[in-house]
Amino acid sequence: MKEDTGEIFTLDEVAAYLKVGKRTVYRLAATKKIPAFKVGGTWRFQRQEIDQWIKRQTAEAQGEEGRGGPRGEKG
């Protein structure tokens, strides 16, 4: 059984986990670019969903490198 099943992060905890600023996490959550939900008006994040999101972001970034650059630019 996984220890992290159901673990919930606050915005501050996700920012520390991802090593980015709190404003960045807030912006990503507000624009629905990162999996999040609100409890009493404050953002919460499931660790399992954040880990899956990281894997998707990594896979997309690796796919873009093969298409001509970091932003998928074709020359």
mmCIF file of the N, C-alpha and C atoms, coordinates in Angstrom:
data_MODEL
# 
_entry.id   MODEL 
# 
loop_
_atom_site.group_PDB 
_atom_site.id 
_atom_site.type_symbol 
_atom_site.label_atom_id 
_atom_site.label_alt_id 
_atom_site.label_comp_id 
_atom_site.label_asym_id 
_atom_site.label_entity_id 
_atom_site.label_seq_id 
_atom_site.pdbx_PDB_ins_code 
_atom_site.Cartn_x 
_atom_site.Cartn_y 
_atom_site.Cartn_z 
_atom_site.occupancy 
_atom_site.B_iso_or_equiv 
_atom_site.pdbx_formal_charge 
_atom_site.auth_seq_id 
_atom_site.auth_comp_id 
_atom_site.auth_asym_id 
_atom_site.auth_atom_id 
_atom_site.pdbx_PDB_model_num 
ATOM 1   N N  . MET A 1 1  ? 0.834   -1.191 0.000   1.00 0.00 ? 1  MET A N  1 
ATOM 2   C CA . MET A 1 1  ? 0.000   0.000  0.000   1.00 0.00 ? 1  MET A CA 1 
ATOM 3   C C  . MET A 1 1  ? 0.874   1.248  0.000   1.00 0.00 ? 1  MET A C  1 
ATOM 4   N N  . LYS A 1 2  ? 0.506   2.231  -0.796  1.00 0.00 ? 2  LYS A N  1 
ATOM 5   C CA . LYS A 1 2  ? 1.277   3.466  -0.873  1.00 0.00 ? 2  LYS A CA 1 
ATOM 6   C C  . LYS A 1 2  ? 1.002   4.343  0.346   1.00 0.00 ? 2  LYS A C  1 
ATOM 7   N N  . GLU A 1 3  ? 2.033   4.991  0.836   1.00 0.00 ? 3  GLU A N  1 
ATOM 8   C CA . GLU A 1 3  ? 1.894   5.875  1.984   1.00 0.00 ? 3  GLU A CA 1 
ATOM 9   C C  . GLU A 1 3  ? 1.230   7.198  1.615   1.00 0.00 ? 3  GLU A C  1 
ATOM 10  N N  . ASP A 1 4  ? 1.410   7.641  0.358   1.00 0.00 ? 4  ASP A N  1 
ATOM 11  C CA . ASP A 1 4  ? 0.947   8.969  -0.038  1.00 0.00 ? 4  ASP A CA 1 
ATOM 12  C C  . ASP A 1 4  ? -0.502  8.979  -0.540  1.00 0.00 ? 4  ASP A C  1 
ATOM 13  N N  . THR A 1 5  ? -1.201  7.856  -0.489  1.00 0.00 ? 5  THR A N  1 
ATOM 14  C CA . THR A 1 5  ? -2.571  7.802  -0.980  1.00 0.00 ? 5  THR A CA 1 
ATOM 15  C C  . THR A 1 5  ? -3.443  8.754  -0.182  1.00 0.00 ? 5  THR A C  1 
ATOM 16  N N  . GLY A 1 6  ? -4.067  9.674  -0.874  1.00 0.00 ? 6  GLY A N  1 
ATOM 17  C CA . GLY A 1 6  ? -4.975  10.609 -0.228  1.00 0.00 ? 6  GLY A CA 1 
ATOM 18  C C  . GLY A 1 6  ? -4.315  11.793 0.444   1.00 0.00 ? 6  GLY A C  1 
ATOM 19  N N  . GLU A 1 7  ? -2.992  11.906 0.362   1.00 0.00 ? 7  GLU A N  1 
ATOM 20  C CA . GLU A 1 7  ? -2.317  13.038 0.994   1.00 0.00 ? 7  GLU A CA 1 
ATOM 21  C C  . GLU A 1 7  ? -2.714  14.324 0.279   1.00 0.00 ? 7  GLU A C  1 
ATOM 22  N N  . ILE A 1 8  ? -3.059  15.328 1.058   1.00 0.00 ? 8  ILE A N  1 
ATOM 23  C CA . ILE A 1 8  ? -3.505  16.612 0.522   1.00 0.00 ? 8  ILE A CA 1 
ATOM 24  C C  . ILE A 1 8  ? -2.463  17.675 0.843   1.00 0.00 ? 8  ILE A C  1 
ATOM 25  N N  . PHE A 1 9  ? -2.103  18.457 -0.186  1.00 0.00 ? 9  PHE A N  1 
ATOM 26  C CA . PHE A 1 9  ? -1.155  19.557 -0.029  1.00 0.00 ? 9  PHE A CA 1 
ATOM 27  C C  . PHE A 1 9  ? -1.892  20.891 -0.012  1.00 0.00 ? 9  PHE A C  1 
ATOM 28  N N  . THR A 1 10 ? -1.318  21.859 0.695   1.00 0.00 ? 10 THR A N  1 
ATOM 29  C CA . THR A 1 10 ? -1.762  23.246 0.592   1.00 0.00 ? 10 THR A CA 1 
ATOM 30  C C  . THR A 1 10 ? -0.989  23.895 -0.554  1.00 0.00 ? 10 THR A C  1 
ATOM 31  N N  . LEU A 1 11 ? -1.363  25.113 -0.893  1.00 0.00 ? 11 LEU A N  1 
ATOM 32  C CA . LEU A 1 11 ? -0.663  25.849 -1.940  1.00 0.00 ? 11 LEU A CA 1 
ATOM 33  C C  . LEU A 1 11 ? 0.818   26.015 -1.578  1.00 0.00 ? 11 LEU A C  1 
ATOM 34  N N  . ASP A 1 12 ? 1.098   26.356 -0.327  1.00 0.00 ? 12 ASP A N  1 
ATOM 35  C CA . ASP A 1 12 ? 2.488   26.524 0.115   1.00 0.00 ? 12 ASP A CA 1 
ATOM 36  C C  . ASP A 1 12 ? 3.276   25.228 -0.029  1.00 0.00 ? 12 ASP A C  1 
ATOM 37  N N  . GLU A 1 13 ? 2.655   24.105 0.317   1.00 0.00 ? 13 GLU A N  1 
ATOM 38  C CA . GLU A 1 13 ? 3.334   22.818 0.242   1.00 0.00 ? 13 GLU A CA 1 
ATOM 39  C C  . GLU A 1 13 ? 3.621   22.412 -1.203  1.00 0.00 ? 13 GLU A C  1 
ATOM 40  N N  . VAL A 1 14 ? 2.664   22.685 -2.107  1.00 0.00 ? 14 VAL A N  1 
ATOM 41  C CA . VAL A 1 14 ? 2.883   22.370 -3.519  1.00 0.00 ? 14 VAL A CA 1 
ATOM 42  C C  . VAL A 1 14 ? 3.994   23.244 -4.083  1.00 0.00 ? 14 VAL A C  1 
ATOM 43  N N  . ALA A 1 15 ? 3.998   24.506 -3.712  1.00 0.00 ? 15 ALA A N  1 
ATOM 44  C CA . ALA A 1 15 ? 5.061   25.404 -4.183  1.00 0.00 ? 15 ALA A CA 1 
ATOM 45  C C  . ALA A 1 15 ? 6.424   24.885 -3.740  1.00 0.00 ? 15 ALA A C  1 
ATOM 46  N N  . ALA A 1 16 ? 6.539   24.445 -2.506  1.00 0.00 ? 16 ALA A N  1 
ATOM 47  C CA . ALA A 1 16 ? 7.804   23.904 -2.010  1.00 0.00 ? 16 ALA A CA 1 
ATOM 48  C C  . ALA A 1 16 ? 8.135   22.589 -2.718  1.00 0.00 ? 16 ALA A C  1 
ATOM 49  N N  . TYR A 1 17 ? 7.141   21.748 -2.917  1.00 0.00 ? 17 TYR A N  1 
ATOM 50  C CA . TYR A 1 17 ? 7.334   20.450 -3.569  1.00 0.00 ? 17 TYR A CA 1 
ATOM 51  C C  . TYR A 1 17 ? 7.832   20.624 -5.000  1.00 0.00 ? 17 TYR A C  1 
ATOM 52  N N  . LEU A 1 18 ? 7.259   21.595 -5.722  1.00 0.00 ? 18 LEU A N  1 
ATOM 53  C CA . LEU A 1 18 ? 7.645   21.849 -7.110  1.00 0.00 ? 18 LEU A CA 1 
ATOM 54  C C  . LEU A 1 18 ? 8.835   22.806 -7.220  1.00 0.00 ? 18 LEU A C  1 
ATOM 55  N N  . LYS A 1 19 ? 9.209   23.412 -6.100  1.00 0.00 ? 19 LYS A N  1 
ATOM 56  C CA . LYS A 1 19 ? 10.306  24.385 -6.060  1.00 0.00 ? 19 LYS A CA 1 
ATOM 57  C C  . LYS A 1 19 ? 10.022  25.579 -6.980  1.00 0.00 ? 19 LYS A C  1 
ATOM 58  N N  . VAL A 1 20 ? 8.810   26.106 -6.847  1.00 0.00 ? 20 VAL A N  1 
ATOM 59  C CA . VAL A 1 20 ? 8.398   27.308 -7.570  1.00 0.00 ? 20 VAL A CA 1 
ATOM 60  C C  . VAL A 1 20 ? 7.727   28.248 -6.581  1.00 0.00 ? 20 VAL A C  1 
ATOM 61  N N  . GLY A 1 21 ? 7.439   29.449 -7.028  1.00 0.00 ? 21 GLY A N  1 
ATOM 62  C CA . GLY A 1 21 ? 6.791   30.418 -6.165  1.00 0.00 ? 21 GLY A CA 1 
ATOM 63  C C  . GLY A 1 21 ? 5.319   30.115 -5.949  1.00 0.00 ? 21 GLY A C  1 
ATOM 64  N N  . LYS A 1 22 ? 4.800   30.612 -4.835  1.00 0.00 ? 22 LYS A N  1 
ATOM 65  C CA . LYS A 1 22 ? 3.379   30.417 -4.525  1.00 0.00 ? 22 LYS A CA 1 
ATOM 66  C C  . LYS A 1 22 ? 2.486   31.057 -5.580  1.00 0.00 ? 22 LYS A C  1 
ATOM 67  N N  . ARG A 1 23 ? 2.908   32.194 -6.094  1.00 0.00 ? 23 ARG A N  1 
ATOM 68  C CA . ARG A 1 23 ? 2.122   32.882 -7.120  1.00 0.00 ? 23 ARG A CA 1 
ATOM 69  C C  . ARG A 1 23 ? 1.991   32.017 -8.378  1.00 0.00 ? 23 ARG A C  1 
ATOM 70  N N  . THR A 1 24 ? 3.072   31.317 -8.729  1.00 0.00 ? 24 THR A N  1 
ATOM 71  C CA . THR A 1 24 ? 3.046   30.431 -9.893  1.00 0.00 ? 24 THR A CA 1 
ATOM 72  C C  . THR A 1 24 ? 2.030   29.317 -9.695  1.00 0.00 ? 24 THR A C  1 
ATOM 73  N N  . VAL A 1 25 ? 2.029   28.695 -8.520  1.00 0.00 ? 25 VAL A N  1 
ATOM 74  C CA . VAL A 1 25 ? 1.077   27.609 -8.244  1.00 0.00 ? 25 VAL A CA 1 
ATOM 75  C C  . VAL A 1 25 ? -0.348  28.155 -8.253  1.00 0.00 ? 25 VAL A C  1 
ATOM 76  N N  . TYR A 1 26 ? -0.561  29.321 -7.657  1.00 0.00 ? 26 TYR A N  1 
ATOM 77  C CA . TYR A 1 26 ? -1.890  29.925 -7.639  1.00 0.00 ? 26 TYR A CA 1 
ATOM 78  C C  . TYR A 1 26 ? -2.383  30.171 -9.069  1.00 0.00 ? 26 TYR A C  1 
ATOM 79  N N  . ARG A 1 27 ? -1.516  30.709 -9.903  1.00 0.00 ? 27 ARG A N  1 
ATOM 80  C CA . ARG A 1 27 ? -1.892  30.994 -11.289 1.00 0.00 ? 27 ARG A CA 1 
ATOM 81  C C  . ARG A 1 27 ? -2.232  29.708 -12.042 1.00 0.00 ? 27 ARG A C  1 
ATOM 82  N N  . LEU A 1 28 ? -1.419  28.669 -11.855 1.00 0.00 ? 28 LEU A N  1 
ATOM 83  C CA . LEU A 1 28 ? -1.683  27.389 -12.509 1.00 0.00 ? 28 LEU A CA 1 
ATOM 84  C C  . LEU A 1 28 ? -3.010  26.794 -12.045 1.00 0.00 ? 28 LEU A C  1 
ATOM 85  N N  . ALA A 1 29 ? -3.293  26.892 -10.761 1.00 0.00 ? 29 ALA A N  1 
ATOM 86  C CA . ALA A 1 29 ? -4.549  26.356 -10.228 1.00 0.00 ? 29 ALA A CA 1 
ATOM 87  C C  . ALA A 1 29 ? -5.746  27.161 -10.742 1.00 0.00 ? 29 ALA A C  1 
ATOM 88  N N  . ALA A 1 30 ? -5.629  28.466 -10.730 1.00 0.00 ? 30 ALA A N  1 
ATOM 89  C CA . ALA A 1 30 ? -6.727  29.330 -11.159 1.00 0.00 ? 30 ALA A CA 1 
ATOM 90  C C  . ALA A 1 30 ? -7.069  29.144 -12.631 1.00 0.00 ? 30 ALA A C  1 
ATOM 91  N N  . THR A 1 31 ? -6.077  28.813 -13.444 1.00 0.00 ? 31 THR A N  1 
ATOM 92  C CA . THR A 1 31 ? -6.308  28.603 -14.877 1.00 0.00 ? 31 THR A CA 1 
ATOM 93  C C  . THR A 1 31 ? -6.505  27.123 -15.221 1.00 0.00 ? 31 THR A C  1 
ATOM 94  N N  . LYS A 1 32 ? -6.619  26.294 -14.176 1.00 0.00 ? 32 LYS A N  1 
ATOM 95  C CA . LYS A 1 32 ? -6.877  24.853 -14.321 1.00 0.00 ? 32 LYS A CA 1 
ATOM 96  C C  . LYS A 1 32 ? -5.797  24.131 -15.123 1.00 0.00 ? 32 LYS A C  1 
ATOM 97  N N  . LYS A 1 33 ? -4.559  24.599 -14.976 1.00 0.00 ? 33 LYS A N  1 
ATOM 98  C CA . LYS A 1 33 ? -3.437  23.954 -15.648 1.00 0.00 ? 33 LYS A CA 1 
ATOM 99  C C  . LYS A 1 33 ? -2.743  22.947 -14.745 1.00 0.00 ? 33 LYS A C  1 
ATOM 100 N N  . ILE A 1 34 ? -3.150  22.911 -13.485 1.00 0.00 ? 34 ILE A N  1 
ATOM 101 C CA . ILE A 1 34 ? -2.639  21.937 -12.526 1.00 0.00 ? 34 ILE A CA 1 
ATOM 102 C C  . ILE A 1 34 ? -3.855  21.413 -11.758 1.00 0.00 ? 34 ILE A C  1 
ATOM 103 N N  . PRO A 1 35 ? -3.907  20.115 -11.441 1.00 0.00 ? 35 PRO A N  1 
ATOM 104 C CA . PRO A 1 35 ? -5.074  19.584 -10.743 1.00 0.00 ? 35 PRO A CA 1 
ATOM 105 C C  . PRO A 1 35 ? -5.189  20.152 -9.328  1.00 0.00 ? 35 PRO A C  1 
ATOM 106 N N  . ALA A 1 36 ? -6.336  20.757 -9.042  1.00 0.00 ? 36 ALA A N  1 
ATOM 107 C CA . ALA A 1 36 ? -6.542  21.405 -7.748  1.00 0.00 ? 36 ALA A CA 1 
ATOM 108 C C  . ALA A 1 36 ? -8.036  21.510 -7.467  1.00 0.00 ? 36 ALA A C  1 
ATOM 109 N N  . PHE A 1 37 ? -8.354  21.755 -6.200  1.00 0.00 ? 37 PHE A N  1 
ATOM 110 C CA . PHE A 1 37 ? -9.733  21.999 -5.803  1.00 0.00 ? 37 PHE A CA 1 
ATOM 111 C C  . PHE A 1 37 ? -9.719  22.966 -4.623  1.00 0.00 ? 37 PHE A C  1 
ATOM 112 N N  . LYS A 1 38 ? -10.856 23.577 -4.375  1.00 0.00 ? 38 LYS A N  1 
ATOM 113 C CA . LYS A 1 38 ? -10.931 24.546 -3.290  1.00 0.00 ? 38 LYS A CA 1 
ATOM 114 C C  . LYS A 1 38 ? -11.724 23.979 -2.113  1.00 0.00 ? 38 LYS A C  1 
ATOM 115 N N  . VAL A 1 39 ? -11.248 24.304 -0.915  1.00 0.00 ? 39 VAL A N  1 
ATOM 116 C CA . VAL A 1 39 ? -11.940 23.988 0.324   1.00 0.00 ? 39 VAL A CA 1 
ATOM 117 C C  . VAL A 1 39 ? -12.048 25.296 1.094   1.00 0.00 ? 39 VAL A C  1 
ATOM 118 N N  . GLY A 1 40 ? -13.264 25.763 1.281   1.00 0.00 ? 40 GLY A N  1 
ATOM 119 C CA . GLY A 1 40 ? -13.438 27.012 2.021   1.00 0.00 ? 40 GLY A CA 1 
ATOM 120 C C  . GLY A 1 40 ? -12.714 28.184 1.402   1.00 0.00 ? 40 GLY A C  1 
ATOM 121 N N  . GLY A 1 41 ? -12.577 28.185 0.088   1.00 0.00 ? 41 GLY A N  1 
ATOM 122 C CA . GLY A 1 41 ? -11.941 29.302 -0.607  1.00 0.00 ? 41 GLY A CA 1 
ATOM 123 C C  . GLY A 1 41 ? -10.431 29.209 -0.724  1.00 0.00 ? 41 GLY A C  1 
ATOM 124 N N  . THR A 1 42 ? -9.842  28.133 -0.215  1.00 0.00 ? 42 THR A N  1 
ATOM 125 C CA . THR A 1 42 ? -8.393  27.973 -0.342  1.00 0.00 ? 42 THR A CA 1 
ATOM 126 C C  . THR A 1 42 ? -8.082  26.742 -1.192  1.00 0.00 ? 42 THR A C  1 
ATOM 127 N N  . TRP A 1 43 ? -7.018  26.838 -1.971  1.00 0.00 ? 43 TRP A N  1 
ATOM 128 C CA . TRP A 1 43 ? -6.641  25.770 -2.880  1.00 0.00 ? 43 TRP A CA 1 
ATOM 129 C C  . TRP A 1 43 ? -6.056  24.586 -2.132  1.00 0.00 ? 43 TRP A C  1 
ATOM 130 N N  . ARG A 1 44 ? -6.409  23.372 -2.598  1.00 0.00 ? 44 ARG A N  1 
ATOM 131 C CA . ARG A 1 44 ? -5.853  22.120 -2.098  1.00 0.00 ? 44 ARG A CA 1 
ATOM 132 C C  . ARG A 1 44 ? -5.475  21.254 -3.297  1.00 0.00 ? 44 ARG A C  1 
ATOM 133 N N  . PHE A 1 45 ? -4.516  20.367 -3.083  1.00 0.00 ? 45 PHE A N  1 
ATOM 134 C CA . PHE A 1 45 ? -3.962  19.555 -4.163  1.00 0.00 ? 45 PHE A CA 1 
ATOM 135 C C  . PHE A 1 45 ? -3.739  18.139 -3.646  1.00 0.00 ? 45 PHE A C  1 
ATOM 136 N N  . GLN A 1 46 ? -4.147  17.132 -4.413  1.00 0.00 ? 46 GLN A N  1 
ATOM 137 C CA . GLN A 1 46 ? -3.875  15.748 -4.036  1.00 0.00 ? 46 GLN A CA 1 
ATOM 138 C C  . GLN A 1 46 ? -2.482  15.386 -4.534  1.00 0.00 ? 46 GLN A C  1 
ATOM 139 N N  . ARG A 1 47 ? -1.666  14.843 -3.639  1.00 0.00 ? 47 ARG A N  1 
ATOM 140 C CA . ARG A 1 47 ? -0.284  14.512 -4.007  1.00 0.00 ? 47 ARG A CA 1 
ATOM 141 C C  . ARG A 1 47 ? -0.236  13.569 -5.207  1.00 0.00 ? 47 ARG A C  1 
ATOM 142 N N  . GLN A 1 48 ? -1.092  12.562 -5.220  1.00 0.00 ? 48 GLN A N  1 
ATOM 143 C CA . GLN A 1 48 ? -1.094  11.587 -6.311  1.00 0.00 ? 48 GLN A CA 1 
ATOM 144 C C  . GLN A 1 48 ? -1.362  12.273 -7.652  1.00 0.00 ? 48 GLN A C  1 
ATOM 145 N N  . GLU A 1 49 ? -2.291  13.230 -7.673  1.00 0.00 ? 49 GLU A N  1 
ATOM 146 C CA . GLU A 1 49 ? -2.590  13.957 -8.915  1.00 0.00 ? 49 GLU A CA 1 
ATOM 147 C C  . GLU A 1 49 ? -1.432  14.861 -9.324  1.00 0.00 ? 49 GLU A C  1 
ATOM 148 N N  . ILE A 1 50 ? -0.776  15.473 -8.353  1.00 0.00 ? 50 ILE A N  1 
ATOM 149 C CA . ILE A 1 50 ? 0.379   16.326 -8.653  1.00 0.00 ? 50 ILE A CA 1 
ATOM 150 C C  . ILE A 1 50 ? 1.507   15.480 -9.247  1.00 0.00 ? 50 ILE A C  1 
ATOM 151 N N  . ASP A 1 51 ? 1.744   14.303 -8.672  1.00 0.00 ? 51 ASP A N  1 
ATOM 152 C CA . ASP A 1 51 ? 2.784   13.413 -9.199  1.00 0.00 ? 51 ASP A CA 1 
ATOM 153 C C  . ASP A 1 51 ? 2.463   12.983 -10.634 1.00 0.00 ? 51 ASP A C  1 
ATOM 154 N N  . GLN A 1 52 ? 1.195   12.684 -10.912 1.00 0.00 ? 52 GLN A N  1 
ATOM 155 C CA . GLN A 1 52 ? 0.790   12.313 -12.272 1.00 0.00 ? 52 GLN A CA 1 
ATOM 156 C C  . GLN A 1 52 ? 0.957   13.501 -13.220 1.00 0.00 ? 52 GLN A C  1 
ATOM 157 N N  . TRP A 1 53 ? 0.620   14.695 -12.759 1.00 0.00 ? 53 TRP A N  1 
ATOM 158 C CA . TRP A 1 53 ? 0.764   15.908 -13.557 1.00 0.00 ? 53 TRP A CA 1 
ATOM 159 C C  . TRP A 1 53 ? 2.236   16.134 -13.911 1.00 0.00 ? 53 TRP A C  1 
ATOM 160 N N  . ILE A 1 54 ? 3.119   15.906 -12.937 1.00 0.00 ? 54 ILE A N  1 
ATOM 161 C CA . ILE A 1 54 ? 4.557   16.052 -13.190 1.00 0.00 ? 54 ILE A CA 1 
ATOM 162 C C  . ILE A 1 54 ? 4.992   15.082 -14.283 1.00 0.00 ? 54 ILE A C  1 
ATOM 163 N N  . LYS A 1 55 ? 4.529   13.845 -14.217 1.00 0.00 ? 55 LYS A N  1 
ATOM 164 C CA . LYS A 1 55 ? 4.891   12.850 -15.235 1.00 0.00 ? 55 LYS A CA 1 
ATOM 165 C C  . LYS A 1 55 ? 4.393   13.263 -16.614 1.00 0.00 ? 55 LYS A C  1 
ATOM 166 N N  . ARG A 1 56 ? 3.175   13.802 -16.687 1.00 0.00 ? 56 ARG A N  1 
ATOM 167 C CA . ARG A 1 56 ? 2.640   14.264 -17.983 1.00 0.00 ? 56 ARG A CA 1 
ATOM 168 C C  . ARG A 1 56 ? 3.449   15.439 -18.519 1.00 0.00 ? 56 ARG A C  1 
ATOM 169 N N  . GLN A 1 57 ? 3.792   16.376 -17.648 1.00 0.00 ? 57 GLN A N  1 
ATOM 170 C CA . GLN A 1 57 ? 4.581   17.534 -18.072 1.00 0.00 ? 57 GLN A CA 1 
ATOM 171 C C  . GLN A 1 57 ? 5.943   17.098 -18.589 1.00 0.00 ? 57 GLN A C  1 
ATOM 172 N N  . THR A 1 58 ? 6.544   16.124 -17.912 1.00 0.00 ? 58 THR A N  1 
ATOM 173 C CA . THR A 1 58 ? 7.851   15.605 -18.329 1.00 0.00 ? 58 THR A CA 1 
ATOM 174 C C  . THR A 1 58 ? 7.752   14.929 -19.685 1.00 0.00 ? 58 THR A C  1 
ATOM 175 N N  . ALA A 1 59 ? 6.717   14.115 -19.867 1.00 0.00 ? 59 ALA A N  1 
ATOM 176 C CA . ALA A 1 59 ? 6.538   13.410 -21.146 1.00 0.00 ? 59 ALA A CA 1 
ATOM 177 C C  . ALA A 1 59 ? 6.300   14.400 -22.280 1.00 0.00 ? 59 ALA A C  1 
ATOM 178 N N  . GLU A 1 60 ? 5.494   15.433 -22.033 1.00 0.00 ? 60 GLU A N  1 
ATOM 179 C CA . GLU A 1 60 ? 5.244   16.445 -23.064 1.00 0.00 ? 60 GLU A CA 1 
ATOM 180 C C  . GLU A 1 60 ? 6.522   17.190 -23.410 1.00 0.00 ? 60 GLU A C  1 
ATOM 181 N N  . ALA A 1 61 ? 7.309   17.529 -22.411 1.00 0.00 ? 61 ALA A N  1 
ATOM 182 C CA . ALA A 1 61 ? 8.554   18.256 -22.656 1.00 0.00 ? 61 ALA A CA 1 
ATOM 183 C C  . ALA A 1 61 ? 9.523   17.404 -23.468 1.00 0.00 ? 61 ALA A C  1 
ATOM 184 N N  . GLN A 1 62 ? 9.588   16.126 -23.164 1.00 0.00 ? 62 GLN A N  1 
ATOM 185 C CA . GLN A 1 62 ? 10.482  15.236 -23.911 1.00 0.00 ? 62 GLN A CA 1 
ATOM 186 C C  . GLN A 1 62 ? 9.999   15.080 -25.347 1.00 0.00 ? 62 GLN A C  1 
ATOM 187 N N  . GLY A 1 63 ? 8.701   15.049 -25.555 1.00 0.00 ? 63 GLY A N  1 
ATOM 188 C CA . GLY A 1 63 ? 8.151   14.965 -26.904 1.00 0.00 ? 63 GLY A CA 1 
ATOM 189 C C  . GLY A 1 63 ? 8.436   16.216 -27.711 1.00 0.00 ? 63 GLY A C  1 
ATOM 190 N N  . GLU A 1 64 ? 8.397   17.369 -27.068 1.00 0.00 ? 64 GLU A N  1 
ATOM 191 C CA . GLU A 1 64 ? 8.665   18.633 -27.764 1.00 0.00 ? 64 GLU A CA 1 
ATOM 192 C C  . GLU A 1 64 ? 10.119  18.730 -28.199 1.00 0.00 ? 64 GLU A C  1 
ATOM 193 N N  . GLU A 1 65 ? 11.028  18.162 -27.424 1.00 0.00 ? 65 GLU A N  1 
ATOM 194 C CA . GLU A 1 65 ? 12.448  18.205 -27.799 1.00 0.00 ? 65 GLU A CA 1 
ATOM 195 C C  . GLU A 1 65 ? 12.677  17.503 -29.123 1.00 0.00 ? 65 GLU A C  1 
ATOM 196 N N  . GLY A 1 66 ? 11.913  16.462 -29.376 1.00 0.00 ? 66 GLY A N  1 
ATOM 197 C CA . GLY A 1 66 ? 12.059  15.722 -30.613 1.00 0.00 ? 66 GLY A CA 1 
ATOM 198 C C  . GLY A 1 66 ? 11.404  16.382 -31.808 1.00 0.00 ? 66 GLY A C  1 
ATOM 199 N N  . ARG A 1 67 ? 10.657  17.487 -31.568 1.00 0.00 ? 67 ARG A N  1 
ATOM 200 C CA . ARG A 1 67 ? 9.952   18.171 -32.649 1.00 0.00 ? 67 ARG A CA 1 
ATOM 201 C C  . ARG A 1 67 ? 10.585  19.503 -33.027 1.00 0.00 ? 67 ARG A C  1 
ATOM 202 N N  . GLY A 1 68 ? 11.828  19.702 -32.676 1.00 0.00 ? 68 GLY A N  1 
ATOM 203 C CA . GLY A 1 68 ? 12.497  20.892 -33.170 1.00 0.00 ? 68 GLY A CA 1 
ATOM 204 C C  . GLY A 1 68 ? 12.803  21.958 -32.163 1.00 0.00 ? 68 GLY A C  1 
ATOM 205 N N  . GLY A 1 69 ? 12.606  21.708 -30.893 1.00 0.00 ? 69 GLY A N  1 
ATOM 206 C CA . GLY A 1 69 ? 12.984  22.699 -29.917 1.00 0.00 ? 69 GLY A CA 1 
ATOM 207 C C  . GLY A 1 69 ? 12.168  22.607 -28.657 1.00 0.00 ? 69 GLY A C  1 
ATOM 208 N N  . PRO A 1 70 ? 12.487  23.427 -27.697 1.00 0.00 ? 70 PRO A N  1 
ATOM 209 C CA . PRO A 1 70 ? 11.813  23.348 -26.409 1.00 0.00 ? 70 PRO A CA 1 
ATOM 210 C C  . PRO A 1 70 ? 10.338  23.735 -26.466 1.00 0.00 ? 70 PRO A C  1 
ATOM 211 N N  . ARG A 1 71 ? 9.933   24.469 -27.469 1.00 0.00 ? 71 ARG A N  1 
ATOM 212 C CA . ARG A 1 71 ? 8.521   24.839 -27.587 1.00 0.00 ? 71 ARG A CA 1 
ATOM 213 C C  . ARG A 1 71 ? 7.851   24.158 -28.767 1.00 0.00 ? 71 ARG A C  1 
ATOM 214 N N  . GLY A 1 72 ? 8.459   23.148 -29.307 1.00 0.00 ? 72 GLY A N  1 
ATOM 215 C CA . GLY A 1 72 ? 7.887   22.438 -30.418 1.00 0.00 ? 72 GLY A CA 1 
ATOM 216 C C  . GLY A 1 72 ? 7.997   23.197 -31.730 1.00 0.00 ? 72 GLY A C  1 
ATOM 217 N N  . GLU A 1 73 ? 8.930   24.137 -31.796 1.00 0.00 ? 73 GLU A N  1 
ATOM 218 C CA . GLU A 1 73 ? 9.092   24.953 -33.001 1.00 0.00 ? 73 GLU A CA 1 
ATOM 219 C C  . GLU A 1 73 ? 9.711   24.136 -34.109 1.00 0.00 ? 73 GLU A C  1 
ATOM 220 N N  . LYS A 1 74 ? 9.189   24.302 -35.282 1.00 0.00 ? 74 LYS A N  1 
ATOM 221 C CA . LYS A 1 74 ? 9.743   23.607 -36.447 1.00 0.00 ? 74 LYS A CA 1 
ATOM 222 C C  . LYS A 1 74 ? 10.499  24.612 -37.302 1.00 0.00 ? 74 LYS A C  1 
ATOM 223 N N  . GLY A 1 75 ? 11.671  24.207 -37.721 1.00 0.00 ? 75 GLY A N  1 
ATOM 224 C CA . GLY A 1 75 ? 12.517  25.135 -38.452 1.00 0.00 ? 75 GLY A CA 1 
ATOM 225 C C  . GLY A 1 75 ? 12.345  25.036 -39.863 1.00 0.00 ? 75 GLY A C  1 
# 
